[in-house]
């Protein structure tokens, strides 16, 4: 599976035109902040806050076409909703690794 949905990205590029680079920069910075926030929330073990943060990150990832990243966030959201906090540190590592691939792919387009 590709790390990015290029149909989504092409649509965004057409809509955003000259602001596409700004969109990419904003997504990358926002995602970095979301990962840092998730790390703190996982350490704090508040399932509801983890769920909300993962849900929000899932949405932004999906909007930019980072479907695998969105799926990983969805898995964390579901675990937190169920109150299952086991293994979230490993899940976050997977999110970080996928985000690194997404970022590199986005930068290559920019």
KABEL-V816671 format. One record per residue. N is the residue number from 1. OMEGA is omega in whole degrees, -180 to 180 (999 if undefined). D_CENTER is the distance of its C-alpha to the mean C-alpha in Angstrom with 1 decimal. Layout:
# KABEL-V816671
n->[N	N]
omega->[OMEGA	OMEGA]
d_center->[D_CENTER	D_CENTER]
This chain:
# KABEL-V816671
n->[1	2	3	4	5	6	7	8	9	10	11	12	13	14	15	16	17	18	19	20	21	22	23	24	25	26	27	28	29	30	31	32	33	34	35	36	37	38	39	40	41	42	43	44	45	46	47	48	49	50	51	52	53	54	55	56	57	58	59	60	61	62	63	64	65	66	67	68	69	70	71	72	73	74	75	76	77	78	79	80	81	82	83	84	85	86	87	88	89	90	91	92	93	94	95	96	97	98	99	100	101	102	103	104	105	106	107	108	109	110]
omega->[177	178	-180	173	-173	174	178	-179	179	177	179	-180	178	-178	-174	-179	-175	-180	-179	179	177	177	179	180	180	179	-178	-180	180	-180	177	178	-180	179	178	179	178	179	179	-179	179	177	180	174	175	-173	-178	179	177	180	-179	180	179	179	-179	179	177	-178	-179	178	179	-178	-178	177	178	-169	177	177	177	179	178	177	178	179	178	179	-178	178	-179	178	179	-178	-179	-178	180	174	-178	178	177	177	179	176	177	178	180	-180	179	178	179	178	178	-180	180	179	178	180	179	178	-172	999]
d_center->[16.1	14.8	11.3	11.6	13.6	16.3	18.0	15.2	15.1	18.9	19.1	16.9	19.1	22.2	21.3	20.2	22.9	23.5	20.5	18.0	17.8	17.2	14.3	12.7	13.8	12.5	8.9	9.2	11.0	9.1	5.9	8.8	10.3	7.8	7.9	11.6	12.0	10.7	13.1	15.9	15.4	15.6	18.7	20.1	19.7	19.4	18.1	17.9	15.9	13.4	13.3	12.9	10.1	8.1	9.4	8.4	4.7	5.5	7.7	6.4	4.4	7.8	9.8	9.3	10.0	7.2	8.7	8.7	5.0	5.6	8.7	7.9	6.4	9.5	11.7	11.2	11.8	14.9	16.1	16.1	17.8	20.4	20.9	20.2	18.8	20.1	18.0	14.9	15.3	15.2	12.1	10.4	12.1	10.8	7.1	8.6	10.7	8.4	6.5	10.3	11.3	9.0	10.2	13.7	13.8	12.9	15.5	17.9	18.0	18.5]
